[in-house]
């Protein structure tokens, strides 16, 4: 399935509204989410990540600081270092993506030319109801089925202007503005929308440009 740029840009347009609602999201392009453990405090996190405590306080204003909670850590290194290679920068800073369908690595269609046009993601075949997970920490910017062809669709925003797209789900388990963590179940494999069989259509985009998802993940044929 091809994801059309105009439709995807419509989704990205939702980000502007969400950014005005989430003060913490202002740092999405230069930071990451971390989960607090027992004994953690803003002071200890600030020391660990070498970030001024006041920046943590500003980025997490109104958020409960307690064990198990996720907070946003604004950072100035990594993706903003200016290497102009979003894939290598992202991996070196955040690590490789988790595989979006942990129980299946059956890629039935890869990124690139397909049937005379661009396939802007990969298709991973799996049984209906199989768990789909977030490939990295992020924020849900879209969860619904309003876009023709995609079926039940989830779009996550990650650090550095990177977005991931999860289409054709049987069911979505997230809602807009929700924070998710790497490996969290966000949907189930289905065959909603325009599809010939149960699978996950998965995309990675930097802003609106599609990037080969397999560049971000460990994969062996």
Backbone bond lengths (Angstrom), bond angles and torsions (degrees), N, CA, C in turn:
res aa  C-N    CA-C-N  psi(-1)  N-CA   C-N-CA  omega(-1)  CA-C   N-CA-C  phi
1 X - - - 1.461 - - 1.518 110.04 -
2 X 1.300 117.06 136.20 1.461 121.54 177.36 1.516 109.59 -95.83
3 X 1.319 116.93 132.87 1.455 120.62 175.63 1.512 107.63 -96.85
4 X 1.311 117.14 116.95 1.448 121.58 -173.55 1.513 111.16 -77.07
5 X 1.338 115.92 137.51 1.456 121.72 -174.66 1.521 112.48 -58.10
6 X 1.333 118.07 -40.79 1.460 119.96 -178.28 1.518 110.63 -61.60
7 X 1.321 116.11 -41.62 1.454 119.16 179.48 1.519 110.66 -66.51
8 X 1.333 115.22 -41.36 1.462 117.44 -178.83 1.520 111.06 -67.72
9 X 1.332 116.45 -36.86 1.457 119.39 177.51 1.520 110.95 -62.85
10 X 1.334 116.13 -31.23 1.465 119.36 175.31 1.525 109.90 -61.74
11 X 1.344 115.49 -42.22 1.459 119.59 178.70 1.523 109.91 -63.71
12 X 1.337 116.07 -44.87 1.458 119.12 -179.31 1.518 111.35 -61.81
13 X 1.329 116.01 -29.04 1.455 119.14 178.04 1.513 112.19 -61.48
14 X 1.339 115.67 -27.00 1.457 119.35 178.05 1.523 111.40 -64.80
15 X 1.334 116.09 -26.21 1.460 119.97 -178.29 1.525 111.08 -59.65
16 X 1.327 116.58 -39.72 1.458 120.17 -177.29 1.520 111.29 -59.22
17 X 1.335 115.84 -40.74 1.457 119.16 178.00 1.515 111.31 -68.14
18 X 1.335 115.94 -39.00 1.453 119.56 -177.84 1.522 111.27 -69.04
19 X 1.331 116.57 -36.09 1.456 119.51 -179.59 1.521 111.36 -63.36
20 X 1.320 116.21 -31.53 1.460 118.98 178.71 1.520 111.47 -73.71
21 X 1.356 116.40 -19.79 1.455 120.75 -179.66 1.522 112.27 -91.94
22 X 1.325 116.57 -25.73 1.461 120.63 -175.03 1.517 110.76 -115.33
23 X 1.292 117.77 104.97 1.462 119.35 179.10 1.512 110.78 -64.07
24 X 1.331 116.70 -30.61 1.459 119.69 -179.12 1.508 112.08 -69.39
25 X 1.322 117.32 -23.41 1.457 119.74 -177.18 1.514 112.33 -73.79
26 X 1.318 117.29 -11.56 1.453 119.13 -179.15 1.512 111.42 -63.85
27 X 1.337 116.69 -17.69 1.453 119.47 179.60 1.503 114.15 -103.56
28 X 1.334 117.88 9.97 1.454 119.42 -175.88 1.516 112.67 -57.17
29 X 1.324 117.22 -30.69 1.451 118.96 -176.58 1.520 112.14 -84.04
30 X 1.323 117.75 -0.62 1.454 118.95 -179.79 1.518 110.96 -147.18
31 X 1.311 116.33 48.94 1.449 118.74 179.60 1.509 112.52 -176.02
32 X 1.331 115.85 -168.05 1.458 120.37 -179.49 1.519 109.43 -153.72
33 X 1.331 115.91 161.96 1.451 121.62 175.39 1.525 109.53 -93.72
34 X 1.326 116.11 139.30 1.462 121.22 176.46 1.525 108.24 -131.83
35 X 1.322 115.48 147.99 1.458 120.43 179.06 1.523 109.43 -97.53
36 X 1.323 115.85 129.28 1.457 120.82 -178.38 1.525 111.04 -72.85
37 X 1.330 115.62 140.26 1.456 122.17 176.84 1.523 109.26 -108.32
38 X 1.327 116.14 172.50 1.460 119.90 178.48 1.525 110.26 -56.34
39 X 1.318 116.24 130.18 1.455 120.69 178.67 1.513 114.57 90.85
40 X 1.344 117.38 -10.60 1.463 119.98 179.11 1.527 110.93 -72.06
41 X 1.307 115.14 148.30 1.459 122.47 174.83 1.519 107.36 -143.82
42 X 1.318 117.11 170.38 1.458 119.19 176.95 1.527 110.43 -60.76
43 X 1.314 116.18 -35.42 1.464 119.90 -179.96 1.527 111.03 -65.03
44 X 1.338 117.02 -43.42 1.466 119.55 -178.38 1.523 111.26 -70.38
45 X 1.339 116.81 -37.20 1.468 120.08 177.38 1.523 109.96 -66.44
46 X 1.329 116.12 -40.56 1.465 120.44 178.26 1.523 110.82 -59.72
47 X 1.332 116.23 -40.39 1.464 120.32 179.34 1.523 111.15 -68.95
48 X 1.335 116.64 -42.17 1.465 121.04 -178.96 1.520 111.86 -61.09
49 X 1.332 116.34 -43.88 1.465 120.64 -175.21 1.525 113.36 -99.27
50 X 1.346 115.92 5.02 1.463 120.71 178.31 1.530 111.56 54.60
51 X 1.334 113.85 49.70 1.461 121.88 179.44 1.525 108.51 -122.35
52 X 1.324 119.05 136.48 1.466 120.14 177.34 1.532 110.94 -57.13
53 X 1.313 116.16 138.25 1.460 120.55 -177.84 1.525 111.54 -58.91
54 X 1.334 116.79 -35.98 1.466 118.95 -177.74 1.523 111.70 -64.28
55 X 1.353 116.84 -30.35 1.462 119.52 177.68 1.530 110.46 -68.19
56 X 1.330 116.03 -39.31 1.463 119.43 176.29 1.521 110.71 -63.05
57 X 1.321 116.02 -41.97 1.463 120.13 -179.67 1.524 111.02 -63.03
58 X 1.333 116.73 -40.93 1.462 120.59 179.64 1.528 111.19 -67.54
59 X 1.338 116.15 -40.83 1.465 120.65 -176.76 1.519 112.38 -72.25
60 X 1.336 116.96 -20.40 1.463 120.61 -175.60 1.525 112.13 -123.20
61 X 1.318 115.60 29.27 1.461 121.31 -179.44 1.526 110.55 -58.25
62 X 1.323 116.07 126.79 1.457 120.98 178.70 1.514 114.54 84.24
63 X 1.330 117.42 -2.34 1.463 120.96 -178.63 1.527 109.84 -94.27
64 X 1.314 116.72 137.52 1.457 121.40 179.46 1.524 109.95 -68.10
65 X 1.322 116.17 131.47 1.462 121.57 178.99 1.523 107.92 -103.18
66 X 1.325 115.82 99.21 1.464 120.77 -176.93 1.516 109.29 -155.84
67 X 1.320 115.91 160.26 1.458 121.44 179.87 1.524 110.49 -55.69
68 X 1.342 115.64 133.62 1.456 121.06 179.61 1.512 114.24 94.00
69 X 1.339 117.12 -17.68 1.459 121.03 179.68 1.532 110.55 -79.77
70 X 1.331 115.41 151.94 1.462 121.21 176.16 1.517 109.29 -99.61
71 X 1.323 116.42 132.76 1.459 120.56 176.37 1.521 109.36 -125.62
72 X 1.326 115.50 159.22 1.459 120.56 -179.75 1.521 109.88 -98.35
73 X 1.342 115.99 130.02 1.462 121.82 179.29 1.527 108.71 -109.31
74 X 1.331 118.45 107.37 1.470 120.51 178.59 1.519 110.42 -73.44
75 X 1.316 115.88 129.10 1.460 121.24 -178.16 1.519 109.37 -129.68
76 X 1.299 116.27 158.64 1.463 119.97 -178.27 1.515 112.82 -118.21
77 X 1.343 116.26 5.37 1.459 117.95 -179.68 1.523 109.22 -107.72
78 X 1.315 116.65 -166.35 1.458 120.61 175.01 1.509 112.46 72.95
79 X 1.337 117.26 -112.10 1.451 121.65 -172.71 1.514 113.16 -65.34
80 X 1.306 117.92 -19.05 1.453 119.78 -179.92 1.523 111.84 -96.53
81 X 1.322 116.42 14.15 1.462 119.65 -176.79 1.513 112.69 -77.43
82 X 1.339 117.00 -13.03 1.453 119.81 172.39 1.513 115.62 85.94
83 X 1.328 119.29 26.86 1.459 119.70 178.44 1.521 111.85 -80.85
84 X 1.342 116.68 -13.27 1.461 122.41 179.43 1.526 113.06 64.54
85 X 1.322 117.81 18.56 1.457 121.41 174.36 1.522 106.95 -122.15
86 X 1.319 116.00 92.81 1.455 120.28 -172.20 1.522 111.69 -61.89
87 X 1.345 117.56 -36.06 1.460 119.81 -176.92 1.519 111.72 -67.06
88 X 1.332 117.30 -52.99 1.462 120.05 -178.39 1.521 111.18 -66.86
89 X 1.338 116.96 -36.69 1.460 120.24 177.63 1.524 110.68 -62.09
90 X 1.327 115.35 -46.34 1.460 119.33 -176.94 1.523 110.65 -62.70
91 X 1.335 116.62 -46.42 1.463 120.45 -177.65 1.526 111.17 -66.01
92 X 1.336 117.25 -41.88 1.461 119.69 -178.51 1.525 111.07 -66.58
93 X 1.316 116.32 -28.86 1.461 120.59 -177.11 1.526 112.40 -90.82
94 X 1.337 116.88 -44.11 1.464 121.38 -173.70 1.525 114.18 -108.70
95 X 1.330 117.59 -12.22 1.457 120.41 -174.95 1.520 110.87 90.06
96 X 1.333 116.45 168.44 1.458 120.49 179.57 1.521 110.92 -67.54
97 X 1.320 115.77 153.90 1.455 120.92 173.27 1.523 110.27 -64.73
98 X 1.327 115.60 149.81 1.458 120.09 166.56 1.527 107.63 -72.31
99 X 1.329 117.05 154.64 1.464 119.88 176.05 1.526 107.99 -73.46
100 X 1.348 118.79 130.37 1.466 120.38 -171.52 1.527 116.11 -69.86
101 X 1.338 117.05 -21.50 1.470 120.57 175.94 1.529 106.72 -124.75
102 X 1.324 117.90 87.37 1.468 121.16 -171.30 1.524 115.11 -54.74
103 X 1.330 117.61 -30.37 1.466 119.69 -175.12 1.527 113.53 -90.99
104 X 1.328 117.84 0.42 1.467 119.82 -179.78 1.523 111.15 -146.78
105 X 1.330 116.23 128.02 1.463 120.89 173.44 1.530 110.35 -114.00
106 X 1.309 116.34 25.53 1.460 121.23 -178.59 1.531 110.07 -83.42
107 X 1.326 115.70 93.94 1.460 121.53 178.79 1.524 108.44 -86.21
108 X 1.317 116.11 113.63 1.463 120.46 -176.53 1.522 112.75 -94.75
109 X 1.311 117.05 -15.75 1.461 120.55 177.19 1.519 108.32 -152.26
110 X 1.331 116.04 127.25 1.456 120.71 -176.85 1.523 111.78 -96.31
111 X 1.315 114.38 176.47 1.457 123.37 178.75 1.528 109.71 -72.45
112 X 1.329 116.86 140.04 1.459 120.13 175.48 1.517 112.33 123.09
113 X 1.317 115.74 -160.03 1.453 121.35 -177.14 1.528 110.94 -65.33
114 X 1.336 114.82 133.48 1.453 120.70 176.77 1.516 108.52 -151.96
115 X 1.316 116.07 124.08 1.463 121.33 178.61 1.530 111.56 55.18
116 X 1.339 115.89 36.83 1.447 120.42 175.42 1.515 115.68 83.21
117 X 1.325 117.07 6.36 1.461 119.40 177.62 1.523 109.32 -145.77
118 X 1.321 115.78 170.00 1.464 119.89 -176.74 1.528 111.68 -78.48
119 X 1.316 114.94 132.58 1.463 121.43 170.46 1.519 105.13 -101.89
120 X 1.322 116.97 111.45 1.459 121.33 -166.53 1.524 113.54 -92.42
121 X 1.321 116.07 25.54 1.456 120.49 177.17 1.514 109.24 -164.59
122 X 1.324 116.47 -158.87 1.462 121.51 174.20 1.524 108.52 -127.44
123 X 1.322 116.08 153.93 1.458 121.76 175.78 1.526 108.61 -110.79
124 X 1.322 115.98 129.22 1.463 121.77 179.42 1.521 107.88 -117.52
125 X 1.324 116.43 114.04 1.462 121.07 -178.07 1.522 110.55 -78.57
126 X 1.320 115.53 140.50 1.464 121.58 177.16 1.524 108.07 -164.90
127 X 1.304 116.12 164.61 1.457 120.31 179.71 1.528 111.00 -69.07
128 X 1.317 115.22 150.61 1.460 120.30 175.81 1.529 109.37 -58.13
129 X 1.311 115.72 132.21 1.459 120.82 179.51 1.515 114.27 96.96
130 X 1.344 117.15 -7.28 1.462 120.85 178.36 1.532 109.95 -65.58
131 X 1.315 116.65 142.20 1.464 121.09 -176.50 1.527 112.48 -69.38
132 X 1.329 115.10 138.21 1.462 124.10 172.04 1.519 106.94 -112.99
133 X 1.340 117.06 133.05 1.461 119.77 -177.20 1.524 111.26 -118.54
134 X 1.320 115.21 156.76 1.463 121.05 173.53 1.520 108.50 -68.23
135 X 1.322 116.99 133.14 1.462 119.96 -176.88 1.517 112.42 -78.57
136 X 1.336 116.79 -16.86 1.460 120.82 177.34 1.526 108.74 -161.72
137 X 1.325 116.23 169.41 1.456 120.38 176.28 1.525 109.41 -59.95
138 X 1.312 116.61 146.09 1.453 118.93 178.55 1.510 112.79 -179.25
139 X 1.322 114.95 -167.83 1.459 122.88 -179.96 1.523 108.52 -127.76
140 X 1.325 116.44 136.61 1.461 121.42 178.58 1.529 108.76 -74.96
141 X 1.329 116.76 121.55 1.461 119.26 176.53 1.522 111.61 -106.91
142 X 1.339 116.96 -12.92 1.463 119.97 175.29 1.517 108.88 -154.53
143 X 1.330 115.59 135.79 1.459 121.94 173.56 1.519 106.94 -150.44
144 X 1.327 116.26 105.86 1.457 119.28 -176.23 1.512 111.51 178.64
145 X 1.325 115.73 -165.85 1.468 120.55 -179.00 1.527 111.04 -140.33
146 X 1.331 115.93 36.92 1.459 120.53 -176.59 1.523 113.94 -85.56
147 X 1.322 118.01 -11.89 1.461 120.69 -175.07 1.521 110.32 -101.12
148 X 1.316 116.14 118.36 1.459 122.16 -175.23 1.526 111.78 -56.62
149 X 1.332 115.62 131.88 1.456 120.88 176.06 1.508 114.38 99.12
150 X 1.324 117.31 -29.15 1.455 120.73 -175.31 1.528 113.41 -84.37
151 X 1.317 116.89 -23.23 1.449 119.17 -171.71 1.513 109.79 67.55
152 X 1.316 116.49 -146.91 1.468 120.28 177.37 1.524 108.76 -71.89
153 X 1.321 115.48 121.17 1.466 122.06 -169.78 1.523 110.86 -126.70
154 X 1.335 115.40 139.13 1.464 121.96 172.96 1.520 108.27 -125.27
155 X 1.326 117.00 135.90 1.463 122.04 175.15 1.522 108.12 -125.70
156 X 1.330 115.92 127.96 1.459 121.90 178.92 1.522 110.50 -111.47
157 X 1.319 115.56 144.22 1.462 122.13 174.03 1.521 108.30 -105.18
158 X 1.340 115.66 130.65 1.458 121.56 -179.21 1.525 109.93 -119.43
159 X 1.312 116.39 -177.37 1.461 121.00 178.54 1.521 110.75 -61.62
160 X 1.326 115.69 152.94 1.458 120.89 172.01 1.507 115.97 72.85
161 X 1.340 118.26 19.30 1.455 119.57 -179.75 1.513 113.38 74.37
162 X 1.337 117.27 21.06 1.463 122.22 178.77 1.529 109.27 -93.97
163 X 1.331 115.85 135.46 1.458 122.31 178.26 1.523 109.41 -123.47
164 X 1.330 116.77 145.74 1.459 120.61 172.84 1.522 109.22 -122.24
165 X 1.337 115.24 144.90 1.458 123.01 -171.94 1.527 109.11 -124.29
166 X 1.339 116.38 132.24 1.466 122.45 -177.16 1.534 107.67 -128.71
167 X 1.336 117.25 110.41 1.467 120.39 -171.91 1.528 112.76 -118.18
168 X 1.339 115.09 162.66 1.473 126.25 175.62 1.527 113.60 73.13
169 X 1.317 118.01 19.27 1.464 120.44 -175.30 1.529 112.31 -65.59
170 X 1.305 114.88 149.89 1.467 120.59 172.00 1.523 109.18 -69.00
171 X 1.348 114.55 -41.56 1.460 120.04 -178.09 1.516 109.55 -153.43
172 X 1.329 116.62 138.67 1.464 121.85 173.42 1.524 109.41 -96.96
173 X 1.330 116.17 144.21 1.461 120.37 -179.69 1.526 112.64 -112.85
174 X 1.328 117.55 11.67 1.459 120.31 -176.32 1.519 110.57 -122.73
175 X 1.313 115.19 171.28 1.452 121.61 174.21 1.520 109.33 -139.36
176 X 1.324 116.50 159.97 1.459 120.97 -177.45 1.521 111.69 -55.21
177 X 1.325 114.44 142.82 1.463 125.17 176.90 1.535 111.97 79.37
178 X 1.332 117.44 -5.73 1.461 120.21 178.95 1.525 110.40 -71.45
179 X 1.313 116.66 137.56 1.462 121.50 174.24 1.522 108.83 -88.41
180 X 1.321 116.31 137.01 1.457 120.65 179.01 1.524 108.77 -126.87
181 X 1.316 115.74 157.51 1.459 119.24 179.43 1.525 110.47 -115.68
182 X 1.289 115.53 160.83 1.459 122.72 -178.22 1.525 110.13 -56.91
183 X 1.336 116.38 127.38 1.452 121.29 179.40 1.514 114.66 89.73
184 X 1.329 117.79 -4.69 1.466 121.01 179.58 1.527 110.04 -72.82
185 X 1.329 117.08 135.65 1.460 120.90 177.41 1.525 108.79 -70.18
186 X 1.332 116.11 123.27 1.463 120.56 -177.09 1.528 112.76 -116.74
187 X 1.340 117.26 -13.64 1.464 120.09 -177.34 1.527 109.19 -168.49
188 X 1.338 115.08 177.66 1.459 121.89 175.04 1.524 109.42 -123.32
189 X 1.316 116.33 142.97 1.462 121.01 176.75 1.528 109.63 -59.84
190 X 1.323 115.51 138.52 1.459 120.33 178.54 1.515 110.55 -148.89
191 X 1.312 115.72 -159.42 1.460 120.70 176.67 1.528 109.51 -144.22
192 X 1.338 114.46 42.77 1.457 120.15 176.21 1.525 109.39 -81.53
193 X 1.326 115.62 156.79 1.454 119.40 -178.52 1.515 111.18 80.54
194 X 1.329 116.23 -155.56 1.459 121.76 -176.87 1.527 109.74 -89.98
195 X 1.320 116.03 98.75 1.459 121.04 -177.62 1.519 109.83 -155.38
196 X 1.329 116.11 155.86 1.467 120.66 -179.37 1.521 112.49 -104.62
197 X 1.315 117.03 -2.80 1.458 120.15 -179.90 1.514 110.10 -172.96
198 X 1.325 117.35 166.77 1.467 120.55 -177.85 1.526 112.19 -68.19
199 X 1.308 116.39 124.91 1.462 121.30 176.99 1.523 109.30 -168.40
200 X 1.315 115.04 166.00 1.457 121.85 170.62 1.519 108.38 -101.41
201 X 1.319 116.48 125.36 1.464 120.43 168.18 1.520 105.70 -93.71
202 X 1.335 116.35 118.67 1.463 121.85 -172.91 1.522 110.24 -122.26
203 X 1.317 115.65 130.49 1.464 121.27 179.07 1.518 111.04 -126.43
204 X 1.331 114.74 153.25 1.463 122.85 169.06 1.519 106.87 -123.65
205 X 1.326 116.14 132.29 1.460 120.34 178.80 1.519 110.05 -133.59
206 X 1.322 114.23 143.40 1.462 119.96 169.91 1.511 105.47 -106.78
207 X 1.328 116.11 111.17 1.457 121.70 -166.40 1.529 106.45 58.20
208 X 1.328 119.98 -115.38 1.465 119.49 -179.36 1.530 112.72 -105.86
209 X 1.331 117.98 -3.14 1.462 121.39 -176.32 1.523 111.24 -84.75
210 X 1.336 116.09 128.80 1.462 121.15 178.96 1.523 110.48 -76.05
211 X 1.339 115.93 139.61 1.463 123.45 178.75 1.525 107.61 -127.31
212 X 1.320 117.44 146.38 1.461 120.94 179.57 1.530 110.02 -61.25
213 X 1.331 118.16 115.75 1.472 120.45 -179.12 1.523 113.80 -59.54
214 X 1.338 117.10 -29.95 1.461 119.62 -177.02 1.523 112.32 -67.76
215 X 1.336 117.18 -15.82 1.463 120.21 175.57 1.525 111.57 -71.33
216 X 1.332 116.91 -18.36 1.459 121.68 -176.64 1.526 112.95 -99.43
217 X 1.343 117.20 -5.41 1.462 119.78 -171.26 1.519 111.49 -136.11
218 X 1.325 115.13 154.93 1.460 120.39 173.51 1.524 108.15 -77.58
219 X 1.331 116.38 126.92 1.468 120.05 -177.95 1.518 109.36 -150.05
220 X 1.319 115.88 132.12 1.460 121.76 175.39 1.516 109.01 -125.16
221 X 1.333 115.88 130.54 1.465 119.62 -179.63 1.520 110.40 -74.27
